[in-house]
Amino acid sequence: MSPFCPGRTVDACPSPYAAEWRDDIRRWVGEGASTEEIRRRLKERTDKDLSGAPSTALDSVLPIVATVMSLALLGLLLRVLVRPTKTGTAKTGSTKATTSKKATEKELDERLERELEQLDS
């Protein structure tokens, strides 16, 4: 990680200091230095942790906890907004009265009877 650009790697940092570090790293690779040797040399230049790894357990767990809580909140929100009503349709948030399922079935039965009688006559 770049000590010049928080949250960026040395390669992605636009700082001229990072450019110097990149040149040094290329030179060391050309000289055949190992990865561990290059890391050691860079660490000697700064007192900051350049690994990019979380420094505490909380740093590791916090993103996971935040993601789980966000998904749970989203699930609850969707459950409230798209709750089925007694008639089987989605809740729209309006306060208009709905007909009960039995009344709707009764009206449909009566309509069917009328239409069947019309066909018979």
N, CA, C and O atoms as CSV, one atom per row, in Angstrom:
chain,resi,resn,atom,element,x,y,z
A,1,MET,N,N,0.843,-1.173,0.000
A,1,MET,CA,C,0.000,0.000,0.000
A,1,MET,C,C,0.892,1.242,0.000
A,1,MET,O,O,2.012,1.235,0.511
A,2,SER,N,N,0.363,2.279,-0.578
A,2,SER,CA,C,1.131,3.508,-0.685
A,2,SER,C,C,1.026,4.334,0.592
A,2,SER,O,O,-0.076,4.569,1.087
A,3,PRO,N,N,2.169,4.780,1.133
A,3,PRO,CA,C,2.103,5.677,2.280
A,3,PRO,C,C,1.755,7.109,1.861
A,3,PRO,O,O,1.518,7.966,2.712
A,4,PHE,N,N,1.724,7.365,0.557
A,4,PHE,CA,C,1.462,8.707,0.037
A,4,PHE,C,C,-0.003,8.918,-0.335
A,4,PHE,O,O,-0.494,10.046,-0.311
A,5,CYS,N,N,-0.697,7.844,-0.677
A,5,CYS,CA,C,-2.109,7.908,-1.083
A,5,CYS,C,C,-2.884,6.873,-0.268
A,5,CYS,O,O,-2.875,5.692,-0.618
A,6,PRO,N,N,-3.548,7.283,0.803
A,6,PRO,CA,C,-4.288,6.323,1.626
A,6,PRO,C,C,-5.313,5.538,0.806
A,6,PRO,O,O,-6.080,6.108,0.031
A,7,GLY,N,N,-5.306,4.221,0.995
A,7,GLY,CA,C,-6.267,3.360,0.316
A,7,GLY,C,C,-5.851,2.958,-1.092
A,7,GLY,O,O,-6.608,2.276,-1.783
A,8,ARG,N,N,-4.668,3.364,-1.531
A,8,ARG,CA,C,-4.193,3.005,-2.872
A,8,ARG,C,C,-2.870,2.263,-2.785
A,8,ARG,O,O,-2.115,2.400,-1.823
A,9,THR,N,N,-2.618,1.493,-3.796
A,9,THR,CA,C,-1.327,0.813,-3.871
A,9,THR,C,C,-0.290,1.781,-4.419
A,9,THR,O,O,-0.629,2.838,-4.952
A,10,VAL,N,N,0.974,1.409,-4.282
A,10,VAL,CA,C,2.048,2.241,-4.826
A,10,VAL,C,C,1.868,2.383,-6.338
A,10,VAL,O,O,2.139,3.442,-6.903
A,11,ASP,N,N,1.413,1.321,-6.981
A,11,ASP,CA,C,1.227,1.346,-8.435
A,11,ASP,C,C,0.114,2.305,-8.863
A,11,ASP,O,O,0.205,2.926,-9.921
A,12,ALA,N,N,-0.936,2.428,-8.044
A,12,ALA,CA,C,-2.087,3.263,-8.414
A,12,ALA,C,C,-1.980,4.702,-7.910
A,12,ALA,O,O,-2.799,5.545,-8.276
A,13,CYS,N,N,-0.998,4.986,-7.090
A,13,CYS,CA,C,-0.865,6.324,-6.507
A,13,CYS,C,C,-0.233,7.296,-7.507
A,13,CYS,O,O,0.823,6.999,-8.065
A,14,PRO,N,N,-0.864,8.454,-7.740
A,14,PRO,CA,C,-0.316,9.415,-8.706
A,14,PRO,C,C,0.780,10.314,-8.132
A,14,PRO,O,O,1.316,11.163,-8.844
A,15,SER,N,N,1.114,10.138,-6.869
A,15,SER,CA,C,2.121,10.982,-6.233
A,15,SER,C,C,3.497,10.798,-6.884
A,15,SER,O,O,3.858,9.678,-7.246
A,16,PRO,N,N,4.265,11.875,-7.037
A,16,PRO,CA,C,5.622,11.738,-7.578
A,16,PRO,C,C,6.518,10.899,-6.662
A,16,PRO,O,O,7.462,10.262,-7.131
A,17,TYR,N,N,6.224,10.896,-5.361
A,17,TYR,CA,C,6.993,10.061,-4.444
A,17,TYR,C,C,6.743,8.580,-4.725
A,17,TYR,O,O,7.662,7.763,-4.661
A,18,ALA,N,N,5.493,8.244,-5.035
A,18,ALA,CA,C,5.167,6.861,-5.386
A,18,ALA,C,C,5.851,6.480,-6.693
A,18,ALA,O,O,6.262,5.332,-6.863
A,19,ALA,N,N,5.976,7.423,-7.610
A,19,ALA,CA,C,6.678,7.150,-8.872
A,19,ALA,C,C,8.134,6.791,-8.592
A,19,ALA,O,O,8.687,5.894,-9.230
A,20,GLU,N,N,8.761,7.493,-7.633
A,20,GLU,CA,C,10.138,7.160,-7.259
A,20,GLU,C,C,10.211,5.749,-6.679
A,20,GLU,O,O,11.129,4.989,-6.987
A,21,TRP,N,N,9.238,5.409,-5.839
A,21,TRP,CA,C,9.215,4.065,-5.255
A,21,TRP,C,C,9.046,3.007,-6.346
A,21,TRP,O,O,9.695,1.962,-6.307
A,22,ARG,N,N,8.175,3.280,-7.315
A,22,ARG,CA,C,7.974,2.315,-8.415
A,22,ARG,C,C,9.279,2.110,-9.181
A,22,ARG,O,O,9.627,0.982,-9.528
A,23,ASP,N,N,10.001,3.204,-9.445
A,23,ASP,CA,C,11.288,3.093,-10.142
A,23,ASP,C,C,12.269,2.250,-9.332
A,23,ASP,O,O,12.978,1.410,-9.884
A,24,ASP,N,N,12.305,2.480,-8.022
A,24,ASP,CA,C,13.199,1.702,-7.159
A,24,ASP,C,C,12.815,0.220,-7.179
A,24,ASP,O,O,13.681,-0.652,-7.267
A,25,ILE,N,N,11.527,-0.053,-7.098
A,25,ILE,CA,C,11.061,-1.449,-7.107
A,25,ILE,C,C,11.456,-2.122,-8.421
A,25,ILE,O,O,11.925,-3.260,-8.418
A,26,ARG,N,N,11.270,-1.432,-9.530
A,26,ARG,CA,C,11.662,-2.009,-10.834
A,26,ARG,C,C,13.164,-2.293,-10.866
A,26,ARG,O,O,13.599,-3.332,-11.363
A,27,ARG,N,N,13.944,-1.362,-10.333
A,27,ARG,CA,C,15.393,-1.553,-10.316
A,27,ARG,C,C,15.762,-2.773,-9.462
A,27,ARG,O,O,16.609,-3.576,-9.852
A,28,TRP,N,N,15.120,-2.904,-8.296
A,28,TRP,CA,C,15.420,-4.025,-7.412
A,28,TRP,C,C,15.015,-5.355,-8.041
A,28,TRP,O,O,15.718,-6.355,-7.899
A,29,VAL,N,N,13.878,-5.362,-8.738
A,29,VAL,CA,C,13.453,-6.585,-9.437
A,29,VAL,C,C,14.486,-6.935,-10.502
A,29,VAL,O,O,14.839,-8.103,-10.670
A,30,GLY,N,N,14.971,-5.921,-11.223
A,30,GLY,CA,C,15.997,-6.136,-12.238
A,30,GLY,C,C,17.293,-6.670,-11.648
A,30,GLY,O,O,18.021,-7.417,-12.303
A,31,GLU,N,N,17.579,-6.282,-10.401
A,31,GLU,CA,C,18.779,-6.767,-9.715
A,31,GLU,C,C,18.580,-8.171,-9.162
A,31,GLU,O,O,19.531,-8.804,-8.704
A,32,GLY,N,N,17.338,-8.658,-9.205
A,32,GLY,CA,C,17.054,-10.013,-8.727
A,32,GLY,C,C,16.684,-10.095,-7.258
A,32,GLY,O,O,16.755,-11.174,-6.670
A,33,ALA,N,N,16.294,-8.993,-6.652
A,33,ALA,CA,C,15.899,-9.016,-5.241
A,33,ALA,C,C,14.602,-9.808,-5.083
A,33,ALA,O,O,13.726,-9.770,-5.947
A,34,SER,N,N,14.498,-10.527,-3.964
A,34,SER,CA,C,13.284,-11.316,-3.704
A,34,SER,C,C,12.156,-10.394,-3.263
A,34,SER,O,O,12.378,-9.235,-2.912
A,35,THR,N,N,10.958,-10.928,-3.290
A,35,THR,CA,C,9.784,-10.167,-2.862
A,35,THR,C,C,9.932,-9.726,-1.414
A,35,THR,O,O,9.641,-8.581,-1.069
A,36,GLU,N,N,10.385,-10.644,-0.574
A,36,GLU,CA,C,10.555,-10.314,0.849
A,36,GLU,C,C,11.619,-9.235,1.036
A,36,GLU,O,O,11.468,-8.360,1.889
A,37,GLU,N,N,12.685,-9.288,0.255
A,37,GLU,CA,C,13.737,-8.275,0.342
A,37,GLU,C,C,13.197,-6.901,-0.065
A,37,GLU,O,O,13.504,-5.895,0.575
A,38,ILE,N,N,12.400,-6.862,-1.123
A,38,ILE,CA,C,11.806,-5.585,-1.567
A,38,ILE,C,C,10.874,-5.042,-0.503
A,38,ILE,O,O,10.894,-3.845,-0.218
A,39,ARG,N,N,10.055,-5.903,0.092
A,39,ARG,CA,C,9.153,-5.469,1.162
A,39,ARG,C,C,9.946,-4.928,2.352
A,39,ARG,O,O,9.574,-3.914,2.943
A,40,ARG,N,N,11.036,-5.607,2.700
A,40,ARG,CA,C,11.861,-5.163,3.819
A,40,ARG,C,C,12.448,-3.780,3.536
A,40,ARG,O,O,12.446,-2.911,4.408
A,41,ARG,N,N,12.946,-3.580,2.325
A,41,ARG,CA,C,13.537,-2.289,1.958
A,41,ARG,C,C,12.495,-1.162,2.013
A,41,ARG,O,O,12.783,-0.064,2.489
A,42,LEU,N,N,11.288,-1.446,1.522
A,42,LEU,CA,C,10.230,-0.426,1.561
A,42,LEU,C,C,9.808,-0.130,2.996
A,42,LEU,O,O,9.559,1.022,3.352
A,43,LYS,N,N,9.729,-1.177,3.820
A,43,LYS,CA,C,9.326,-0.982,5.213
A,43,LYS,C,C,10.346,-0.133,5.959
A,43,LYS,O,O,9.980,0.620,6.861
A,44,GLU,N,N,11.620,-0.245,5.594
A,44,GLU,CA,C,12.656,0.568,6.235
A,44,GLU,C,C,12.474,2.058,5.936
A,44,GLU,O,O,12.942,2.898,6.704
A,45,ARG,N,N,11.817,2.388,4.858
A,45,ARG,CA,C,11.631,3.784,4.465
A,45,ARG,C,C,10.529,4.488,5.243
A,45,ARG,O,O,10.510,5.718,5.299
A,46,THR,N,N,9.625,3.749,5.833
A,46,THR,CA,C,8.479,4.365,6.509
A,46,THR,C,C,8.143,3.567,7.759
A,46,THR,O,O,8.483,2.389,7.863
A,47,ASP,N,N,7.480,4.206,8.694
A,47,ASP,CA,C,7.049,3.513,9.907
A,47,ASP,C,C,5.620,2.993,9.777
A,47,ASP,O,O,5.073,2.455,10.740
A,48,LYS,N,N,5.012,3.143,8.609
A,48,LYS,CA,C,3.630,2.716,8.375
A,48,LYS,C,C,3.599,1.262,7.897
A,48,LYS,O,O,4.551,0.762,7.297
A,49,ASP,N,N,2.472,0.602,8.182
A,49,ASP,CA,C,2.251,-0.763,7.691
A,49,ASP,C,C,1.824,-0.679,6.237
A,49,ASP,O,O,0.797,-0.075,5.927
A,50,LEU,N,N,2.593,-1.272,5.349
A,50,LEU,CA,C,2.315,-1.190,3.911
A,50,LEU,C,C,1.630,-2.437,3.362
A,50,LEU,O,O,1.393,-2.536,2.158
A,51,SER,N,N,1.313,-3.384,4.232
A,51,SER,CA,C,0.767,-4.660,3.749
A,51,SER,C,C,-0.654,-4.534,3.219
A,51,SER,O,O,-1.044,-5.282,2.322
A,52,GLY,N,N,-1.426,-3.611,3.750
A,52,GLY,CA,C,-2.824,-3.482,3.335
A,52,GLY,C,C,-3.739,-4.433,4.077
A,52,GLY,O,O,-4.950,-4.423,3.859
A,53,ALA,N,N,-3.179,-5.253,4.948
A,53,ALA,CA,C,-3.981,-6.189,5.731
A,53,ALA,C,C,-4.639,-5.449,6.886
A,53,ALA,O,O,-4.091,-4.463,7.379
A,54,PRO,N,N,-5.815,-5.913,7.329
A,54,PRO,CA,C,-6.464,-5.279,8.477
A,54,PRO,C,C,-5.546,-5.341,9.693
A,54,PRO,O,O,-4.895,-6.359,9.930
A,55,SER,N,N,-5.492,-4.268,10.455
A,55,SER,CA,C,-4.571,-4.220,11.592
A,55,SER,C,C,-5.179,-4.814,12.860
A,55,SER,O,O,-4.444,-5.247,13.747
A,56,THR,N,N,-6.506,-4.842,12.959
A,56,THR,CA,C,-7.163,-5.430,14.129
A,56,THR,C,C,-8.262,-6.385,13.672
A,56,THR,O,O,-8.658,-6.404,12.506
A,57,ALA,N,N,-8.739,-7.172,14.628
A,57,ALA,CA,C,-9.838,-8.096,14.320
A,57,ALA,C,C,-11.090,-7.319,13.928
A,57,ALA,O,O,-11.857,-7.762,13.073
A,58,LEU,N,N,-11.296,-6.163,14.551
A,58,LEU,CA,C,-12.465,-5.346,14.234
A,58,LEU,C,C,-12.424,-4.882,12.779
A,58,LEU,O,O,-13.457,-4.839,12.111
A,59,ASP,N,N,-11.237,-4.537,12.290
A,59,ASP,CA,C,-11.099,-4.126,10.893
A,59,ASP,C,C,-11.488,-5.248,9.936
A,59,ASP,O,O,-11.961,-4.985,8.831
A,60,SER,N,N,-11.295,-6.482,10.350
A,60,SER,CA,C,-11.642,-7.628,9.511
A,60,SER,C,C,-13.129,-7.936,9.548
A,60,SER,O,O,-13.725,-8.292,8.531
A,61,VAL,N,N,-13.728,-7.797,10.730
A,61,VAL,CA,C,-15.115,-8.217,10.937
A,61,VAL,C,C,-16.120,-7.120,10.587
A,61,VAL,O,O,-17.233,-7.417,10.155
A,62,LEU,N,N,-15.740,-5.869,10.770
A,62,LEU,CA,C,-16.674,-4.765,10.583
A,62,LEU,C,C,-17.342,-4.735,9.204
A,62,LEU,O,O,-18.557,-4.542,9.145
A,63,PRO,N,N,-16.620,-4.914,8.096
A,63,PRO,CA,C,-17.310,-4.909,6.794
A,63,PRO,C,C,-18.333,-6.035,6.657
A,63,PRO,O,O,-19.382,-5.850,6.040
A,64,ILE,N,N,-18.034,-7.181,7.222
A,64,ILE,CA,C,-18.962,-8.319,7.140
A,64,ILE,C,C,-20.220,-8.022,7.953
A,64,ILE,O,O,-21.333,-8.261,7.484
A,65,VAL,N,N,-20.047,-7.503,9.164
A,65,VAL,CA,C,-21.187,-7.176,10.026
A,65,VAL,C,C,-22.048,-6.093,9.368
A,65,VAL,O,O,-23.275,-6.185,9.374
A,66,ALA,N,N,-21.414,-5.085,8.809
A,66,ALA,CA,C,-22.164,-4.009,8.156
A,66,ALA,C,C,-22.961,-4.543,6.967
A,66,ALA,O,O,-24.102,-4.132,6.754
A,67,THR,N,N,-22.373,-5.452,6.192
A,67,THR,CA,C,-23.070,-6.033,5.046
A,67,THR,C,C,-24.274,-6.852,5.492
A,67,THR,O,O,-25.359,-6.726,4.925
A,68,VAL,N,N,-24.087,-7.690,6.506
A,68,VAL,CA,C,-25.190,-8.528,7.004
A,68,VAL,C,C,-26.321,-7.657,7.553
A,68,VAL,O,O,-27.494,-7.917,7.285
A,69,MET,N,N,-25.970,-6.632,8.314
A,69,MET,CA,C,-27.006,-5.750,8.866
A,69,MET,C,C,-27.739,-4.990,7.759
A,69,MET,O,O,-28.952,-4.801,7.841
A,70,SER,N,N,-27.022,-4.559,6.741
A,70,SER,CA,C,-27.669,-3.860,5.625
A,70,SER,C,C,-28.632,-4.774,4.889
A,70,SER,O,O,-29.736,-4.364,4.532
A,71,LEU,N,N,-28.215,-6.010,4.662
A,71,LEU,CA,C,-29.097,-6.968,3.979
A,71,LEU,C,C,-30.326,-7.289,4.827
A,71,LEU,O,O,-31.429,-7.423,4.295
A,72,ALA,N,N,-30.142,-7.413,6.140
A,72,ALA,CA,C,-31.280,-7.678,7.013
A,72,ALA,C,C,-32.258,-6.505,6.998
A,72,ALA,O,O,-33.471,-6.704,6.939
A,73,LEU,N,N,-31.732,-5.295,7.050
A,73,LEU,CA,C,-32.589,-4.111,6.999
A,73,LEU,C,C,-33.336,-4.029,5.670
A,73,LEU,O,O,-34.525,-3.712,5.639
A,74,LEU,N,N,-32.643,-4.311,4.585
A,74,LEU,CA,C,-33.284,-4.312,3.273
A,74,LEU,C,C,-34.388,-5.367,3.204
A,74,LEU,O,O,-35.463,-5.112,2.662
A,75,GLY,N,N,-34.118,-6.550,3.753
A,75,GLY,CA,C,-35.131,-7.604,3.781
A,75,GLY,C,C,-36.370,-7.198,4.553
A,75,GLY,O,O,-37.492,-7.439,4.108
A,76,LEU,N,N,-36.169,-6.576,5.720
A,76,LEU,CA,C,-37.314,-6.110,6.510
A,76,LEU,C,C,-38.091,-5.025,5.779
A,76,LEU,O,O,-39.322,-5.025,5.783
A,77,LEU,N,N,-37.382,-4.116,5.163
A,77,LEU,CA,C,-38.030,-3.036,4.422
A,77,LEU,C,C,-38.864,-3.591,3.270
A,77,LEU,O,O,-40.005,-3.178,3.068
A,78,LEU,N,N,-38.292,-4.525,2.520
A,78,LEU,CA,C,-39.043,-5.130,1.406
A,78,LEU,C,C,-40.238,-5.924,1.912
A,78,LEU,O,O,-41.292,-5.936,1.277
A,79,ARG,N,N,-40.079,-6.587,3.053
A,79,ARG,CA,C,-41.184,-7.366,3.611
A,79,ARG,C,C,-42.358,-6.462,3.969
A,79,ARG,O,O,-43.516,-6.822,3.755
A,80,VAL,N,N,-42.053,-5.286,4.514
A,80,VAL,CA,C,-43.115,-4.344,4.891
A,80,VAL,C,C,-43.767,-3.749,3.647
A,80,VAL,O,O,-44.990,-3.617,3.588
A,81,LEU,N,N,-42.964,-3.393,2.663
A,81,LEU,CA,C,-43.499,-2.735,1.468
A,81,LEU,C,C,-44.265,-3.678,0.553
A,81,LEU,O,O,-45.199,-3.247,-0.123
A,82,VAL,N,N,-43.896,-4.945,0.515
A,82,VAL,CA,C,-44.520,-5.889,-0.414
A,82,VAL,C,C,-45.212,-6.999,0.378
A,82,VAL,O,O,-45.083,-8.179,0.052
A,83,ARG,N,N,-45.939,-6.612,1.406
A,83,ARG,CA,C,-46.670,-7.591,2.213
A,83,ARG,C,C,-47.976,-7.937,1.508
A,83,ARG,O,O,-48.733,-7.034,1.151
A,84,PRO,N,N,-48.259,-9.225,1.298
A,84,PRO,CA,C,-49.526,-9.597,0.656
A,84,PRO,C,C,-50.708,-9.307,1.593
A,84,PRO,O,O,-50.620,-9.498,2.806
A,85,THR,N,N,-51.805,-8.846,1.000
A,85,THR,CA,C,-53.023,-8.592,1.773
A,85,THR,C,C,-53.884,-9.838,1.751
A,85,THR,O,O,-53.518,-10.845,1.145
A,86,LYS,N,N,-55.024,-9.770,2.409
A,86,LYS,CA,C,-55.904,-10.936,2.495
A,86,LYS,C,C,-56.446,-11.359,1.135
A,86,LYS,O,O,-56.779,-12.529,0.947
A,87,THR,N,N,-56.542,-10.439,0.192
A,87,THR,CA,C,-57.067,-10.786,-1.122
A,87,THR,C,C,-55.968,-11.291,-2.049
A,87,THR,O,O,-56.243,-11.636,-3.198
A,88,GLY,N,N,-54.708,-11.340,-1.559
A,88,GLY,CA,C,-53.626,-11.892,-2.363
A,88,GLY,C,C,-52.899,-10.869,-3.210
A,88,GLY,O,O,-51.998,-11.232,-3.966
A,89,THR,N,N,-53.262,-9.605,-3.108
A,89,THR,CA,C,-52.567,-8.584,-3.884
A,89,THR,C,C,-51.564,-7.885,-2.986
A,89,THR,O,O,-51.697,-7.920,-1.763
A,90,ALA,N,N,-50.582,-7.265,-3.567
A,90,ALA,CA,C,-49.553,-6.589,-2.790
A,90,ALA,C,C,-50.095,-5.332,-2.146
A,90,ALA,O,O,-50.948,-4.650,-2.713
A,91,LYS,N,N,-49.599,-5.029,-0.964
A,91,LYS,CA,C,-50.000,-3.824,-0.244
A,91,LYS,C,C,-49.459,-2.612,-0.985
A,91,LYS,O,O,-48.276,-2.557,-1.322
A,92,THR,N,N,-50.327,-1.643,-1.235
A,92,THR,CA,C,-49.907,-0.463,-1.996
A,92,THR,C,C,-49.697,0.737,-1.102
A,92,THR,O,O,-49.191,1.762,-1.558
A,93,GLY,N,N,-50.070,0.634,0.153
A,93,GLY,CA,C,-49.889,1.762,1.047
A,93,GLY,C,C,-51.096,2.680,1.103
A,93,GLY,O,O,-51.119,3.594,1.927
A,94,SER,N,N,-52.111,2.472,0.252
A,94,SER,CA,C,-53.304,3.322,0.291
A,94,SER,C,C,-54.218,2.810,1.390
A,94,SER,O,O,-54.102,1.663,1.823
A,95,THR,N,N,-55.135,3.672,1.842
A,95,THR,CA,C,-56.014,3.314,2.950
A,95,THR,C,C,-57.417,2.974,2.488
A,95,THR,O,O,-58.332,2.901,3.308
A,96,LYS,N,N,-57.605,2.765,1.200
A,96,LYS,CA,C,-58.949,2.438,0.719
A,96,LYS,C,C,-59.362,1.052,1.219
A,96,LYS,O,O,-58.531,0.157,1.374
A,97,ALA,N,N,-60.666,0.899,1.465
A,97,ALA,CA,C,-61.181,-0.344,2.023
A,97,ALA,C,C,-61.105,-1.460,0.985
A,97,ALA,O,O,-61.322,-1.237,-0.206
A,98,THR,N,N,-60.794,-2.662,1.459
A,98,THR,CA,C,-60.743,-3.822,0.569
A,98,THR,C,C,-61.894,-4.751,0.893
A,98,THR,O,O,-62.328,-4.846,2.042
A,99,THR,N,N,-62.379,-5.427,-0.114
A,99,THR,CA,C,-63.474,-6.370,0.059
A,99,THR,C,C,-62.905,-7.668,0.589
A,99,THR,O,O,-61.845,-8.115,0.150
A,100,SER,N,N,-63.602,-8.268,1.525
A,100,SER,CA,C,-63.112,-9.523,2.082
A,100,SER,C,C,-63.182,-10.617,1.024
A,100,SER,O,O,-63.935,-10.514,0.055
A,101,LYS,N,N,-62.397,-11.650,1.219
A,101,LYS,CA,C,-62.307,-12.745,0.252
A,101,LYS,C,C,-63.655,-13.459,0.093
A,101,LYS,O,O,-64.037,-13.827,-1.018
A,102,LYS,N,N,-64.364,-13.653,1.191
A,102,LYS,CA,C,-65.660,-14.330,1.120
A,102,LYS,C,C,-66.668,-13.516,0.315
A,102,LYS,O,O,-67.419,-14.069,-0.488
A,103,ALA,N,N,-66.681,-12.197,0.533
A,103,ALA,CA,C,-67.617,-11.344,-0.203
A,103,ALA,C,C,-67.286,-11.377,-1.690
A,103,ALA,O,O,-68.196,-11.411,-2.518
A,104,THR,N,N,-66.033,-11.369,-2.039
A,104,THR,CA,C,-65.629,-11.411,-3.434
A,104,THR,C,C,-66.051,-12.734,-4.063
A,104,THR,O,O,-66.560,-12.753,-5.183
A,105,GLU,N,N,-65.844,-13.836,-3.355
A,105,GLU,CA,C,-66.245,-15.144,-3.873
A,105,GLU,C,C,-67.761,-15.217,-4.054
A,105,GLU,O,O,-68.246,-15.786,-5.031
A,106,LYS,N,N,-68.501,-14.644,-3.116
A,106,LYS,CA,C,-69.961,-14.660,-3.202
A,106,LYS,C,C,-70.423,-13.877,-4.429
A,106,LYS,O,O,-71.307,-14.329,-5.158
A,107,GLU,N,N,-69.823,-12.696,-4.660
A,107,GLU,CA,C,-70.185,-11.891,-5.832
A,107,GLU,C,C,-69.874,-12.639,-7.123
A,107,GLU,O,O,-70.658,-12.593,-8.071
A,108,LEU,N,N,-68.752,-13.317,-7.165
A,108,LEU,CA,C,-68.389,-14.069,-8.371
A,108,LEU,C,C,-69.351,-15.235,-8.600
A,108,LEU,O,O,-69.740,-15.510,-9.735
A,109,ASP,N,N,-69.733,-15.917,-7.521
A,109,ASP,CA,C,-70.687,-17.024,-7.650
A,109,ASP,C,C,-72.035,-16.525,-8.182
A,109,ASP,O,O,-72.642,-17.154,-9.049
A,110,GLU,N,N,-72.490,-15.394,-7.652
A,110,GLU,CA,C,-73.759,-14.835,-8.112
A,110,GLU,C,C,-73.675,-14.435,-9.582
A,110,GLU,O,O,-74.614,-14.671,-10.342
A,111,ARG,N,N,-72.590,-13.849,-9.975
A,111,ARG,CA,C,-72.413,-13.439,-11.377
A,111,ARG,C,C,-72.398,-14.660,-12.293
A,111,ARG,O,O,-72.984,-14.645,-13.376
A,112,LEU,N,N,-71.715,-15.724,-11.841
A,112,LEU,CA,C,-71.673,-16.950,-12.631
A,112,LEU,C,C,-73.078,-17.533,-12.801
A,112,LEU,O,O,-73.451,-17.964,-13.892
A,113,GLU,N,N,-73.840,-17.543,-11.729
A,113,GLU,CA,C,-75.213,-18.053,-11.808
A,113,GLU,C,C,-76.042,-17.247,-12.799
A,113,GLU,O,O,-76.766,-17.835,-13.602
A,114,ARG,N,N,-75.958,-15.909,-12.768
A,114,ARG,CA,C,-76.707,-15.062,-13.690
A,114,ARG,C,C,-76.319,-15.362,-15.129
A,114,ARG,O,O,-77.189,-15.480,-15.992
A,115,GLU,N,N,-75.030,-15.486,-15.398
A,115,GLU,CA,C,-74.569,-15.726,-16.758
A,115,GLU,C,C,-75.002,-17.103,-17.257
A,115,GLU,O,O,-75.337,-17.265,-18.431
A,116,LEU,N,N,-74.995,-18.101,-16.359
A,116,LEU,CA,C,-75.458,-19.429,-16.747
A,116,LEU,C,C,-76.959,-19.422,-17.052
A,116,LEU,O,O,-77.407,-20.108,-17.971
A,117,GLU,N,N,-77.723,-18.662,-16.297
A,117,GLU,CA,C,-79.155,-18.561,-16.542
A,117,GLU,C,C,-79.415,-17.886,-17.897
A,117,GLU,O,O,-80.339,-18.272,-18.613
A,118,GLN,N,N,-78.619,-16.901,-18.242
A,118,GLN,CA,C,-78.774,-16.239,-19.531
A,118,GLN,C,C,-78.484,-17.212,-20.682
A,118,GLN,O,O,-79.135,-17.151,-21.725
A,119,LEU,N,N,-77.516,-18.101,-20.492
A,119,LEU,CA,C,-77.214,-19.068,-21.548
A,119,LEU,C,C,-78.348,-20.095,-21.707
A,119,LEU,O,O,-78.624,-20.546,-22.819
A,120,ASP,N,N,-78.990,-20.457,-20.615
A,120,ASP,CA,C,-80.071,-21.430,-20.661
A,120,ASP,C,C,-81.312,-20.852,-21.345
A,120,ASP,O,O,-82.076,-21.595,-21.961
A,121,SER,N,N,-81.522,-19.538,-21.246
A,121,SER,CA,C,-82.730,-18.980,-21.839
A,121,SER,C,C,-82.557,-18.582,-23.270
A,121,SER,O,O,-83.500,-18.095,-23.894
